[in-house]
Each structure stands twice: as structure tokens, then as C-alpha cells.
Amino acid sequence: MTTSAPARPDTATRRILDVDALRGFALFGILVVNIAFFATAYPWHGIDDPAYASGVDDAVRWVVALVFELKFYLLFSFLFGYSFTLQTDSAARAGASFRARMLRRLAVLFVLGAAHALLFFHGDILTTYAVLGLVLLAMRRVGPRTAMITAVGLTVLVASFIALASLSGAVPATDTAAALAAGQRSTAALAGNPATVIAEHLRSMPQMLGALAGLQAPAALAAFLVGLAAGKRRLLAEAHRHRRALSIVQLVGYPVGLAGAVVLASTGGTTGLNMAAVALTVVTAPLLSAAYVATLLRFFGTPSGHRVAAALAPAGRMALTNYLAQSVVCAVVFTGWGFGLIGDVSPLAAVGLAVVIFAAQAVVSARWLAAHQYGPVEWVLRAATNAHRPRWSRAA
């Protein structure tokens, strides 16, 4: 007796399953990276937590830097740019003004992101997405070729700027004693109570804004533009038509991307912030992220891969809800919002907790979407975007 694979959804009338699955995969990778910054305050100051210096601790940090750091937020950003084209199509079908819709959407994202950064996690990316979304809105009519050329140029420009800063000595070496003292102060503040957590987030905000402006924001914009180009080419909706291109991306992306990732991991990852390694990673990480996408798209086209995609997709459909929920859960576990375990959880245990959190989110998301049209935060965002109250439950 044979069993057939679940039928693929009709992309003309339903959400693209692969996009949601990729978004779920990206959400997991972002959690693995972010949870390390919840578990200890020392990495915010360019140094590893001295309480965890065993071979196992170093190995876990090395693997996270190799596989996850500076890759998954690019994947998430790529999908934001790709979804921009889906939003454009949705507005066209509804006969609505895309510009008005998107401005409302970005405004809500900014407010959510600002609250998220202030209350729970000062490494928030939503406010950056909201601001960069205005640039993407202005560039929405550019062709795929122009979008790709601009993305490549922006990436090279950022990498060159970081490399020159490193060579000129503009980036000072980390003062270990000062970093240790700062890490201790931040740990005490974040472990205190909600008021001290918020105060610490406010204190560190200038440092975060500098990192965003110098690295994450321009790299995210480049990924937006690649996603925009992919959306205009319907790459994810018609992945089966691009098998040869996907194979080439894998053949180039893995060796080049992993080479840069090895250099980053071997120099301390995003904690060590070796600027020469970061400059190299700015160029190579997009290739590794692209290789991840190509591999998953090819895998999702198989019967077993389709089942994996179906398991990941609900979390991806509720990506905004889940992204914020991850921070709330981590804040309750690690900071003064709850148990205050910051500094008391090893890198390996933190990664294990990330796996547990995401697995729970995948299950909860599937159950929620069985009864509701949208995730709770997605419902709010959709209501603001369309200036119309959407359906809440599937039975309505």
C-alpha cells in the first residue's frame, strides 16, 4: 500500500507554503542567536561570559557563530522584501492604494518595535524594518536587475567601510577589564526588576543604534532588495522552474559562505567583533543564506520536505507574533520581568531552550491557525494595513 504526499496548495488562491516555511526556519535561527544575548549581558560589551569558558561552551558559541550569526536575519530580511511584492499584489486585487496601506503597516511596525526594544529586547529589528521599509516603498518600481545591482553595491560599500575602519585603527581594541565591569553592571540591571531592565535598555540604546546604522541596517536593506527582485521573478512561487539556478547557488554559496563563517566563528563571532572578519562576513554571509534558501526550496519540493514545510509554515505565518513572544518568554526567564536567570544558564542550555521554545511555538501556531485566520499580532497589523477589521476566527 502506498501513501501519497499531501497535496501542494494552489498558489493562485492560497498562501505560498514555502514562504511561510522559510519564515519559520528563519524565526528559529534568529531565536538561537538572540537567546545568547538574553542569557548573559557580557556579549553586549564585546566579551564572552567568564563564567562559561569550558571547551563545550566555546564549541557551542563557535557553532552558533558559524551557522547562525549574521545569516538568519538576512534570510528574514530577504523574506520581508519578497513579501513586499505579495502585499503589492494584494493591494492591486483589492483596488486599494498600496502606498497608503504600506505607510500604515510600517507605522504599526515601528510602534511595536519601539515598545519591544524598550521593554524586552534592545536588539529589536522591527523599528529598523519600518524605517527601511520607507526606502523599499520608494524603490518598489525598480526592476529586478536594478534591485540586485543596488544590493550588491550596498553590500560592497558596507564591507569596504568596515574593512577601512579596521585597517585605519578607527575601531579600538576591547578593554577586557572595562568590558568585564560593564558586563557585570548590565547583568545586575537586567536581573533586577522591570524598571532596571527598561533603564538598561535605554542606557544601551545609543550603542545599538550605532551598530544598526553601521552594519545591520544597510545589510538588511540589501537583503530587502534581493527579496524584492526574487518576488518580481516569482522565485519562491515557482521554485521548480529555477532548479538549475538553485543548484548554482548551492555550489557557490556553501564553500564561499562557510569560508567566511569559519573566519567569523574563529575570531569570536559577533561578540568578538573582529572588524576584518565582519567585513568578510558582510560579503560571504548573503551567499550562505542564499544557499540555505536554495537547499530548503529543493527539499520542500520532495514528499518528506513538504511535510517539514507544513510543520514550519504555521510558525512562519505567525512570525510577528512569535518573534515578539520569543522575547517575552526570554525576558521572563532571564530578566527582572520574571525569574532573573541571566548569567545562570550555559550556552548549551540556552540553545536547548531555544529549541524547546520554537518547537512549542510550532505546535501552538498550528493549533491557533486551525481556529483563527491570523495570529493575534498579525490580526492587528492587517487591520491597520487595510484600515478594515479582518475576520478573527475561521468559523466567523
C-alpha positions in Angstrom: 0.0 0.0 0.0 1.4 3.4 -0.9 0.6 6.8 0.6 0.7 10.0 -1.4 2.3 13.2 -0.2 0.0 15.9 1.0 -1.3 17.9 -2.0 0.6 21.1 -2.6 -1.6 24.2 -2.1 -2.7 26.2 -5.1 -0.6 29.3 -5.0 -3.1 31.2 -7.1 -5.6 31.1 -4.2 -3.7 30.3 -1.1 -0.6 31.5 0.8 2.7 30.2 -0.6 3.6 27.4 1.8 7.3 27.6 1.1 7.5 31.3 2.0 5.8 30.6 5.4 8.1 27.6 6.0 11.2 29.6 5.2 10.0 32.4 7.5 9.5 29.8 10.2 13.0 28.4 9.6 14.4 32.0 9.8 12.5 32.6 13.0 14.2 29.6 14.7 17.7 30.8 13.6 17.0 34.3 15.0 15.9 32.9 18.3 19.1 30.8 18.6 21.2 34.0 18.1 19.1 36.3 20.3 18.8 33.9 23.2 22.5 34.1 23.8 22.1 37.9 24.4 19.3 37.2 26.8 21.2 34.5 28.7 24.1 36.8 29.5 24.9 40.5 29.3 28.6 40.2 28.6 28.3 39.8 24.7 26.7 43.3 24.5 30.1 44.6 25.7 32.3 42.5 23.3 33.3 39.7 25.6 32.1 36.2 26.5 30.7 35.5 29.9 33.7 34.4 32.0 31.5 32.0 34.0 31.2 29.8 30.9 34.7 29.2 29.4 34.8 25.4 29.1 35.5 23.6 25.9 31.8 22.8 25.5 30.8 26.4 26.0 33.3 27.6 23.4 32.2 24.9 20.9 28.6 25.9 21.2 29.4 29.5 20.7 31.6 28.6 17.7 28.9 26.5 16.0 26.3 29.3 16.6 28.6 31.8 15.0 29.4 29.5 12.1 25.8 28.5 11.2 23.5 31.2 12.5 25.1 34.6 13.3 24.7 37.3 10.6 22.9 34.8 8.3 19.4 34.3 9.6 18.5 38.0 10.0 19.5 38.3 6.3 17.1 35.5 5.5 14.3 37.2 7.4 15.1 40.4 5.7 15.0 38.7 2.3 11.6 37.4 3.1 10.4 40.9 4.1 11.4 42.2 0.7 9.8 39.2 -1.0 6.6 39.7 1.0 6.6 43.3 -0.2 5.6 42.0 -3.7 2.9 39.9 -2.2 1.5 43.0 -0.4 1.6 44.9 -3.7 -0.4 42.1 -5.4 -2.9 42.1 -2.6 -3.5 45.8 -2.8 -3.9 45.6 -6.6 -6.5 42.8 -6.2 -8.4 44.9 -3.7 -8.2 48.0 -5.8 -6.6 49.8 -2.8 -3.7 52.3 -2.6 -0.6 50.3 -1.9 1.3 53.3 -0.6 -1.4 54.2 2.0 -1.6 50.6 3.1 2.2 50.2 3.5 2.6 53.5 5.3 0.1 52.4 7.9 1.8 49.0 8.1 5.2 50.5 8.7 3.9 52.9 11.3 2.5 50.0 13.3 5.7 48.0 12.9 7.7 51.0 14.2 5.5 51.4 17.3 5.6 47.6 18.0 9.4 47.6 17.6 9.9 50.6 19.8 7.9 49.0 22.6 9.7 45.7 22.1 13.1 47.4 22.3 12.2 49.4 25.4 10.5 46.7 27.4 12.0 43.3 26.4 14.9 43.3 23.9 17.0 46.3 22.9 18.3 44.2 19.9 14.9 44.8 18.2 14.8 44.7 14.4 11.2 45.9 13.8 11.9 49.6 14.0 14.8 49.2 11.5 12.5 47.3 9.2 9.9 50.1 9.5 12.4 52.8 8.6 14.0 50.8 5.8 10.5 49.9 4.5 10.1 53.5 3.5 13.2 53.2 1.3 11.8 50.0 -0.2 8.5 51.7 -0.8 10.3 54.4 -2.8 12.1 51.8 -4.8 9.2 49.4 -5.3 9.0 50.1 -9.1 12.7 49.3 -9.9 13.3 46.2 -12.0 14.9 43.0 -10.6 18.2 43.8 -12.3 18.4 47.3 -10.8 17.4 45.9 -7.4 20.2 43.3 -7.5 22.8 45.7 -8.7 21.9 48.1 -5.9 22.0 45.3 -3.3 25.5 44.2 -4.4 26.8 47.7 -4.5 25.4 48.4 -1.0 27.0 45.2 0.4 30.4 46.0 -1.1 30.2 49.6 0.2 29.4 48.4 3.8 32.2 45.8 3.7 34.7 48.3 2.3 33.8 50.8 5.0 34.2 48.3 7.8 37.5 47.0 6.3 38.9 50.5 6.0 37.9 51.3 9.6 39.7 48.2 10.8 42.8 48.9 8.8 42.9 52.6 9.9 42.6 51.6 13.6 39.4 53.6 13.9 37.9 50.6 15.9 39.7 50.4 19.2 40.5 47.0 20.8 38.3 45.8 23.6 39.4 46.7 27.1 38.9 43.4 28.8 38.7 44.8 32.3 36.3 47.5 31.3 34.2 45.0 29.4 34.0 42.7 32.4 32.9 45.5 34.7 30.3 46.7 32.2 29.0 43.1 31.7 28.6 42.8 35.5 26.7 46.1 35.7 24.4 45.2 32.8 23.8 41.7 34.3 22.8 43.2 37.6 20.5 45.7 36.0 18.8 43.2 33.7 18.3 40.7 36.6 16.8 43.4 38.8 13.2 44.4 38.2 11.2 45.8 35.2 12.3 49.3 36.0 16.0 48.4 36.0 15.5 46.4 32.8 14.0 49.3 31.0 16.7 51.7 32.3 19.4 49.3 31.0 17.7 49.2 27.6 17.6 53.0 27.5 21.2 53.2 28.5 22.4 50.9 25.8 20.2 52.3 23.1 22.9 54.6 21.5 25.3 51.7 21.2 22.6 49.6 19.5 21.7 52.4 17.1 25.3 52.7 16.1 25.5 49.0 15.3 22.3 49.1 13.4 23.4 52.1 11.3 26.8 50.8 10.6 26.1 47.2 9.8 22.6 45.6 10.2 20.5 48.3 8.6 22.4 48.6 5.3 22.8 44.8 5.1 19.1 44.3 5.8 18.3 46.8 3.0 20.4 44.9 0.6 18.5 41.7 1.6 15.2 43.6 1.1 16.2 44.4 -2.4 17.2 40.9 -3.2 13.9 39.7 -1.9 12.1 42.4 -4.0 13.9 41.1 -7.1 13.0 37.5 -6.2 9.4 38.4 -5.7 9.2 40.1 -9.1 10.6 37.0 -10.6 8.2 34.8 -8.6 11.2 32.7 -7.5 9.6 31.2 -4.4 6.2 30.7 -6.0 7.7 28.9 -9.0 10.9 27.3 -7.5 10.5 24.3 -9.7 11.3 26.5 -12.7 14.6 27.5 -11.2 16.3 24.2 -10.3 19.5 25.0 -12.2 19.8 28.4 -10.6 19.2 26.9 -7.2 21.9 24.3 -7.8 24.4 27.0 -8.8 23.5 29.0 -5.6 24.3 25.9 -3.5 27.6 25.2 -5.3 28.8 28.7 -4.9 27.1 29.7 -1.6 28.2 26.9 0.6 32.0 26.9 0.0 32.3 30.7 -0.1 29.8 31.3 2.7 31.2 28.7 5.0 34.7 30.0 4.5 33.6 33.4 5.7 31.6 31.9 8.5 34.7 29.9 9.7 36.7 33.1 9.9 33.9 34.9 11.8 33.5 32.0 14.3 37.2 31.6 14.8 37.6 35.3 15.7 34.8 35.3 18.3 31.7 35.8 16.2 29.5 38.9 16.8 30.8 39.1 20.4 34.4 39.4 19.4 33.6 41.7 16.6 36.9 41.4 14.7 36.2 44.0 12.1 38.2 42.4 9.4 36.2 39.2 9.9 33.0 41.2 10.0 33.9 42.9 6.7 34.5 39.5 5.1 31.2 38.1 6.5 29.2 41.0 5.1 30.2 39.7 1.7 30.0 36.0 2.3 27.0 35.6 4.7 24.5 36.5 2.0 25.8 33.7 -0.1 25.4 31.2 2.7 21.9 32.5 3.5 21.1 32.1 -0.2 22.4 28.5 -0.1 20.2 27.8 2.9 17.2 29.1 0.9 18.1 27.1 -2.2 18.6 23.9 -0.2 15.3 24.3 1.6 13.3 25.1 -1.6 14.7 22.0 -3.3 14.0 19.9 -0.2 10.4 21.3 0.2 9.7 20.0 -3.3 10.0 16.4 -2.1 7.3 14.5 -0.2 9.2 14.4 3.1 10.3 18.0 2.6 6.7 19.1 2.1 5.8 17.6 5.4 8.6 19.5 7.1 7.4 22.7 5.3 3.9 22.1 6.5 5.2 21.8 10.1 7.3 25.0 9.9 4.7 27.1 8.0 2.3 27.9 10.9 5.1 29.4 12.9 6.0 31.4 9.8 2.5 32.6 9.2 2.6 34.0 12.8 6.1 35.2 12.5 5.5 38.6 14.1 3.5 37.2 17.0 6.2 34.5 17.5 9.1 36.9 17.2 7.6 39.1 20.0 6.6 36.1 22.0 10.1 34.8 21.9 11.4 38.0 23.5 8.6 37.9 26.1 9.4 34.3 27.1 13.1 35.0 27.2 12.6 38.2 29.2 10.5 36.3 31.8 13.1 33.5 32.0 16.3 35.6 32.1 15.5 39.2 33.2 13.8 41.1 36.0 10.4 40.6 34.3 10.4 37.1 35.8 12.9 34.6 37.1 16.1 36.7 36.5 18.3 33.8 35.4 20.6 35.9 33.3 24.2 34.6 33.8 23.0 31.3 35.3 22.4 29.4 32.0 25.1 27.9 29.9 25.4 28.4 26.1 24.4 24.8 25.5 21.4 25.0 27.8 20.4 28.3 26.1 20.4 26.7 22.7 18.4 23.8 24.1 15.9 26.2 25.5 15.6 27.9 22.1 14.8 24.5 20.5 12.1 23.9 23.1 10.6 27.4 22.7 10.4 27.1 18.9 9.0 23.6 19.0 6.3 24.8 21.3 5.6 27.8 19.0 5.2 25.5 16.0 2.6 23.4 17.9 0.8 26.4 19.3 0.8 28.2 16.0 -0.7 25.2 14.2 -3.5 24.9 16.7 -4.2 28.6 16.8 -4.4 28.8 13.0 -6.8 25.9 12.9 -9.3 28.1 14.6 -8.2 31.6 13.6 -7.5 33.4 10.4 -4.4 35.2 11.6 -2.0 35.3 14.6 -3.1 37.9 17.2 -0.4 40.5 16.3 -0.8 39.8 12.6 -4.5 40.5 13.0 -3.7 43.9 14.5 -1.2 44.6 11.7 -3.6 43.5 9.0 -6.4 45.7 10.5 -4.2 48.7 10.5 -2.7 48.0 7.0 -6.1 47.6 5.3 -8.0 50.0 7.6 -10.6 47.3 7.9 -11.4 44.8 10.7 -10.5 41.3 9.4 -12.1 38.1 10.4 -10.9 36.8 13.8 -12.0 33.2 13.7 -12.3 30.7 10.9 -15.8 29.9 11.9 -16.9 33.6 11.7 
